[in-house]
Amino acid sequence: MELGKIQSLEIIKEVEFGVYLADPGEAKEQVLLPKKQVPEGARVGDELEVFLYKDSQDRLIATTTEPFVTLGGIVRLKVKEVTKIGAFLDWGLAKDLLLPFRQQTRKVQAGEECLVALYTDKSDRLCATMNVYDYLSLDSPYRKDDHVKGTIYQISENFGAFVAVDDRWSGLIPKREFYGEAKIGDMIEARVTGVKSDGKLDLSLREKAYLQSAQDAERVMRVLEEYGGEMPFSDKTSPEVIKEKFSMSKNAFKRAVGHLLKEERIDLSEDSIWKK
């Protein structure tokens, strides 16, 4: 019998409050399937597909209801409530699934959805975790320059943003490519910039330079409008300030400014840019 998995078990005994199931040929270990879960007409000797989990008293129990996720799987689940011990998620069973605070990569709130994996804790209980890194697959079908969708599940100051591509494959937006306001839990669109030898995907939120320049130019123009047509930035401005104000690298900013100069939409000096 495997906790957290769907398996075929045989009815070996009927009781007033349900039936007891066992692995065919291994009747020593038994698990209760409550009466309300027993299919009509089921008899001793029949085999049933059931999911095994633990009830509120930590007793192993079976259900014929299929949960939204099984052990080791990744899924988006809705937060039903947040308590002192963590958040409880709707995973399709009568007993909600616990997402402990220590397994949250950000604080979650009732009513929202979050991406989680199903694991067993030290007490051999099924729980959810937002740390899905170890549960993601490495054999994605994607190649360089493919466009993908995914969920940001963790952000590292050292490495960048970790992404679950299609909520299934392992991806990373390196720190040098991670610009903008994206945060944990956001669904993003990205471009594959490379596939590592282990199968992990390198991603970028930006297009190739020659395609991105026009988009970046419009971003610069929007900021220029916010400043009333003249702003105190130029190609002498520090990369840190450029990243904060424009959500792009300094090289991208210079390409965007060059694009606007070529279109004769702006003029600039050593310390400012203004709209023509």
TIFI-816666 format. One line per 10 residues: number of its first residue (from 1); their letters; for each residue x, y, z of C-alpha. Coordinates in nm, 2 decimals, padded with zeros to 4 digits, always signed. Layout:
// TIFI-816666
NUM) a) X Y Z  ...;
This chain:
// TIFI-816666
1) melgkiqsle) +00.00 +00.00 +00.00  +00.14 +00.34 -00.10  +00.03 +00.66 +00.07  -00.06 +00.94 -00.17  -00.11 +00.71 -00.47  -00.40 +00.56 -00.66  -00.38 +00.18 -00.66  -00.59 -00.13 -00.71  -00.69 -00.31 -00.39  -00.91 -00.60 -00.32;
11) iikevefgvy) -01.22 -00.61 -00.09  -01.14 -00.87 +00.17  -01.40 -00.80 +00.44  -01.74 -00.62 +00.47  -01.83 -00.44 +00.79  -02.12 -00.22 +00.89  -01.93 +00.10 +00.83  -01.76 +00.01 +00.50  -01.52 -00.25 +00.36  -01.16 -00.34 +00.43;
21) ladpgeakeq) -00.92 -00.35 +00.14  -00.58 -00.52 +00.09  -00.32 -00.57 -00.17  -00.41 -00.90 -00.35  -00.21 -01.17 -00.18  -00.10 -00.94 +00.10  -00.40 -00.94 +00.34  -00.20 -00.87 +00.65  -00.21 -00.49 +00.58  -00.56 -00.36 +00.55;
31) vllpkkqvpe) -00.72 -00.02 +00.50  -01.08 +00.10 +00.55  -01.29 +00.23 +00.26  -01.58 +00.41 +00.44  -01.93 +00.29 +00.35  -02.03 +00.61 +00.16  -01.73 +00.55 -00.07  -01.81 +00.19 -00.15  -01.95 +00.15 -00.51  -02.30 +00.00 -00.52;
41) garvgdelev) -02.29 -00.37 -00.57  -01.92 -00.41 -00.46  -01.85 -00.75 -00.30  -01.57 -00.93 -00.13  -01.31 -01.03 -00.39  -01.38 -00.73 -00.61  -01.08 -00.50 -00.69  -01.13 -00.12 -00.66  -00.91 +00.17 -00.77  -00.86 +00.39 -00.46;
51) flykdsqdrl) -00.64 +00.67 -00.33  -00.48 +00.63 +00.01  -00.44 +00.92 +00.25  -00.47 +00.99 +00.63  -00.78 +01.10 +00.81  -00.80 +01.37 +01.08  -00.67 +01.11 +01.34  -00.37 +01.02 +01.12  -00.52 +00.68 +01.03  -00.46 +00.54 +00.68;
61) iatttepfvt) -00.79 +00.55 +00.49  -00.90 +00.49 +00.13  -01.13 +00.69 -00.10  -01.27 +00.62 -00.45  -01.26 +01.00 -00.51  -00.97 +01.10 -00.72  -00.77 +01.39 -00.58  -00.64 +01.68 -00.80  -00.28 +01.56 -00.74  -00.10 +01.25 -00.63;
71) lggivrlkvk) +00.24 +01.20 -00.45  +00.52 +01.38 -00.63  +00.28 +01.56 -00.87  +00.25 +01.94 -00.93  -00.08 +02.13 -00.95  -00.25 +02.46 -00.90  -00.48 +02.45 -00.59  -00.71 +02.70 -00.44  -00.64 +02.83 -00.09  -00.96 +02.77 +00.13;
81) evtkigafld) -00.83 +02.92 +00.45  -00.52 +03.04 +00.63  -00.47 +02.93 +01.00  -00.20 +02.94 +01.26  -00.02 +02.63 +01.12  -00.05 +02.72 +00.75  -00.29 +02.73 +00.46  -00.54 +02.46 +00.37  -00.59 +02.38 +00.01  -00.88 +02.23 -00.18;
91) wglakdlllp) -00.75 +01.92 -00.35  -01.08 +01.75 -00.42  -01.11 +01.54 -00.10  -01.32 +01.60 +00.21  -01.01 +01.66 +00.42  -00.82 +01.97 +00.29  -00.45 +01.96 +00.22  -00.21 +02.15 +00.45  +00.05 +02.39 +00.31  +00.27 +02.46 +00.61;
101) frqqtrkvqa) +00.41 +02.81 +00.65  +00.77 +02.68 +00.61  +00.67 +02.54 +00.27  +00.55 +02.87 +00.14  +00.78 +03.07 -00.08  +00.55 +03.37 -00.02  +00.25 +03.42 +00.20  -00.07 +03.30 +00.04  -00.43 +03.43 +00.10  -00.77 +03.26 +00.10;
111) geeclvalyt) -00.93 +03.25 -00.24  -00.61 +03.26 -00.45  -00.45 +02.97 -00.64  -00.09 +02.86 -00.58  +00.14 +02.61 -00.75  +00.23 +02.32 -00.52  +00.37 +01.97 -00.52  +00.25 +01.69 -00.30  +00.50 +01.53 -00.06  +00.51 +01.34 +00.27;
121) dksdrlcatm) +00.65 +01.52 +00.58  +00.87 +01.37 +00.86  +00.55 +01.23 +01.02  +00.46 +01.05 +00.70  +00.16 +01.28 +00.64  +00.07 +01.42 +00.30  +00.14 +01.80 +00.27  +00.18 +02.06 +00.00  +00.50 +02.26 -00.08  +00.56 +02.56 -00.30;
131) nvydylslds) +00.92 +02.46 -00.32  +00.86 +02.26 -00.64  +01.21 +02.26 -00.78  +01.28 +01.89 -00.70  +00.95 +01.78 -00.86  +00.99 +01.95 -01.20  +01.08 +01.74 -01.50  +01.39 +01.79 -01.71  +01.29 +01.64 -02.05  +01.09 +01.92 -02.19;
141) pyrkddhvkg) +01.02 +01.93 -02.57  +01.14 +02.30 -02.60  +01.44 +02.43 -02.78  +01.62 +02.76 -02.81  +01.41 +03.05 -02.93  +01.08 +02.87 -02.85  +00.82 +03.08 -02.66  +00.68 +02.93 -02.34  +00.45 +03.01 -02.05  +00.52 +02.93 -01.69;
151) tiyqisenfg) +00.48 +03.02 -01.32  +00.75 +03.20 -01.12  +00.78 +02.99 -00.80  +01.09 +03.13 -00.64  +01.31 +03.44 -00.67  +01.68 +03.44 -00.58  +01.90 +03.75 -00.55  +02.19 +03.54 -00.66  +02.04 +03.33 -00.95  +01.73 +03.51 -01.07;
161) afvavddrws) +01.37 +03.38 -01.11  +01.29 +03.01 -01.10  +01.01 +02.92 -01.34  +00.79 +02.61 -01.37  +00.73 +02.60 -01.75  +00.38 +02.48 -01.83  +00.38 +02.41 -01.45  +00.59 +02.10 -01.53  +00.94 +02.17 -01.66  +01.23 +02.33 -01.49;
171) glipkrefyg) +01.34 +02.68 -01.61  +01.54 +02.98 -01.48  +01.54 +03.34 -01.58  +01.90 +03.43 -01.49  +01.96 +03.74 -01.28  +02.09 +03.93 -01.58  +01.77 +03.87 -01.77  +01.52 +03.93 -01.49  +01.38 +04.28 -01.52  +01.04 +04.42 -01.44;
181) eakigdmiea) +00.78 +04.37 -01.17  +00.73 +04.00 -01.19  +00.69 +03.82 -00.86  +00.64 +03.48 -00.71  +00.31 +03.33 -00.83  +00.30 +03.53 -01.15  +00.23 +03.35 -01.48  +00.47 +03.48 -01.74  +00.56 +03.44 -02.11  +00.93 +03.39 -02.19;
191) rvtgvksdgk) +01.17 +03.30 -02.47  +01.40 +02.99 -02.43  +01.76 +03.12 -02.46  +01.92 +02.78 -02.41  +01.88 +02.42 -02.29  +02.14 +02.30 -02.04  +02.30 +01.96 -02.06  +02.07 +01.84 -01.77  +01.76 +01.96 -01.95  +01.69 +02.27 -01.75;
201) ldlslrekay) +01.57 +02.57 -01.96  +01.73 +02.91 -01.96  +01.47 +03.18 -02.02  +01.44 +03.55 -02.09  +01.14 +03.78 -02.06  +01.28 +03.97 -02.35  +01.29 +03.91 -02.72  +01.61 +03.91 -02.93  +01.78 +04.25 -02.92  +01.67 +04.36 -03.27;
211) lqsaqdaerv) +01.30 +04.27 -03.19  +01.31 +04.41 -02.84  +01.45 +04.75 -02.93  +01.11 +04.88 -03.06  +00.93 +04.77 -02.74  +01.20 +04.92 -02.52  +01.18 +05.24 -02.72  +00.81 +05.27 -02.63  +00.89 +05.20 -02.27  +01.14 +05.49 -02.27;
221) mrvleeygge) +00.88 +05.71 -02.43  +00.62 +05.63 -02.16  +00.87 +05.72 -01.89  +00.95 +06.04 -02.08  +00.58 +06.13 -02.09  +00.56 +06.07 -01.71  +00.84 +06.32 -01.67  +00.65 +06.58 -01.87  +00.86 +06.55 -02.19  +01.21 +06.58 -02.04;
231) mpfsdktspe) +01.39 +06.34 -01.80  +01.72 +06.35 -01.62  +01.86 +06.03 -01.77  +02.11 +05.95 -02.05  +02.37 +05.69 -02.15  +02.58 +05.82 -01.86  +02.32 +05.71 -01.61  +02.42 +05.42 -01.39  +02.29 +05.06 -01.48  +02.12 +05.04 -01.14;
241) vikekfsmsk) +01.91 +05.35 -01.20  +01.83 +05.24 -01.56  +01.71 +04.90 -01.42  +01.50 +05.07 -01.16  +01.34 +05.33 -01.38  +01.31 +05.14 -01.71  +01.32 +04.77 -01.62  +01.59 +04.70 -01.87  +01.97 +04.67 -01.89  +02.18 +04.97 -01.97;
251) nafkravghl) +02.27 +04.82 -02.31  +01.90 +04.77 -02.39  +01.84 +05.13 -02.28  +02.11 +05.26 -02.52  +01.97 +05.06 -02.80  +01.62 +05.20 -02.73  +01.75 +05.56 -02.72  +01.94 +05.50 -03.05  +01.61 +05.37 -03.20  +01.43 +05.69 -03.09;
261) lkeeridlse) +01.71 +05.91 -03.22  +01.70 +05.74 -03.55  +01.32 +05.80 -03.57  +01.39 +06.17 -03.46  +01.15 +06.14 -03.17  +01.39 +06.26 -02.91  +01.70 +06.47 -02.85  +01.96 +06.42 -02.57  +02.25 +06.58 -02.39  +02.50 +06.44 -02.15;
271) dsiwkk) +02.25 +06.44 -01.86  +01.90 +06.45 -02.00  +01.66 +06.33 -02.28  +01.37 +06.53 -02.41  +01.09 +06.48 -02.65  +01.10 +06.66 -02.99;
